[in-house]
Structures are given as structure tokens and as C-alpha cells.
Amino acid sequence: MPRTAKQPLDLHERALRLLAVRPRSRRELQVRLLQAGFDRQEVEEELIRLEAVGLIDDEAFARELAEHHVNARRSGRRAVVGALAAKGVSRSVIEEAVAGLGEDEAERALALAQQRAPRLSGLPPEKAFGRLSSLLMRRGYDPATSREAARTALRLVEDEENRRSEGV
């Protein structure tokens, strides 16, 4: 026998609770409210109301999520686009958010590769290169950028190890 709440939340309360957990895109909030069994027309009216007071703002949401992916996760452009699309953000808003990221993708890839390369120093060079370039591609960097960043980072780690061994 399914349990029912003593006082089920109304639509507005449910929407506010979902937004209290974390920012959400309009589409993401719409899907969650419809899944909770609310009427489509009522959900649409509530979403318009929340947009009017600034609690739903897909542009700000997209910028924040893109910045998080770039700064905290060091993700590439493709990963950022994919994450935003998965949250239901429109294509035009995604393009606007990604355009503000700058063109330093190769630098971000190299920084991530340099951070991870020392962990692979015990592996044969081919295996270390494969793992590092694969990691970069999974993070959303294109294959050419991934391979170049992995090559450079592994070369720097190798040079550092050679200097240490010569200086001992």
C-alpha cells in the first residue's frame, strides 16, 4: 500500500524546495514538477511566476554551471555543452554561456594534464600517454588538444625526474 503525505506540498512549495537544494534550469524544474504529478498548465503558470521574480534564470544558471565545470572540474568545451544540454538549457543559451569561457582551452587541458601526469610516472610512457589523453578526452577536450597536452605534461614530468636523478 503506497504511503501518502499527511499534507502534500502544493506546487509552489514543491518548486521552492527543489530550488532550495540547488539552482535548476527551467526545463529541469518543469520535468521534476510534472513527474510529481502536478498539472501541466499549473506547472507552466508557476514557472512563469518564478521567472518573473528571478528564481528561475537559465542564462545565469548556464553561466554558473559553465564556470564551475571550467574552474573546478577543468572541463573542456564539449563537456560543458553536454552538461548544460543535459540540464535542459536551450542551444542559444548554451552558446552564449560557452562563448564567455574564453579561448584558453589548450591551457586548461595542459594544466589538468600537468596536475595528473605525476601520478602516472611509474607506468610505461605509452600507457601513461594513453591514460592521460583519455582522461582529457573524457573531460571534453578534443583529441588533438588532449594528445598535445598529455605529450607536453609527460615530457615535463620526465624532465623533472631526470633533473632529480642527476642532482642526487
PEVEN-V219355 format. One record per backbone hydrogen bond with DSSP energy under -0.5 kcal/mol. NH is the residue of the N-H (numbers start at 0). CO is the residue of the C=O. Records with the same first field share a line. If there is no record, write none. Layout:
NH: CO, CO
//
This chain:
7: 4
13: 9
14: 10
15: 11
16: 12
17: 13
18: 14
19: 15
20: 16
21: 17
27: 86
28: 24
29: 25
30: 26
31: 27
32: 28
33: 29
34: 30
35: 31
36: 33
37: 32
42: 38
43: 39
44: 40
45: 41
46: 42
47: 43
48: 44
49: 45
50: 46
51: 47
52: 48
53: 50
54: 49
55: 49
60: 56
61: 57
62: 58
63: 59
64: 60
65: 61
66: 62
67: 63
68: 64
69: 65
70: 66
71: 67
72: 67
74: 68
75: 138
77: 139
79: 75
80: 76
81: 77
82: 78
83: 79
84: 80
85: 81
86: 82
87: 84
88: 83
93: 89
94: 90
95: 91
96: 92
97: 93
98: 94
99: 95
100: 97
101: 98
107: 103
108: 104
109: 105
110: 106
111: 107
112: 108
113: 109
114: 110
115: 111
116: 112
117: 113
118: 115
119: 116
120: 117
122: 119
127: 123
128: 124
129: 125
130: 126
131: 127
132: 128
133: 129
134: 130
135: 131
136: 132
137: 133
138: 134
139: 136
140: 135
145: 141
146: 142
147: 143
148: 144
149: 145
150: 146
151: 147
152: 148
153: 149
154: 150
155: 151
156: 152
157: 153
158: 154
159: 155
160: 156
161: 157
162: 158
163: 159
164: 160
165: 161
166: 162
167: 163
//
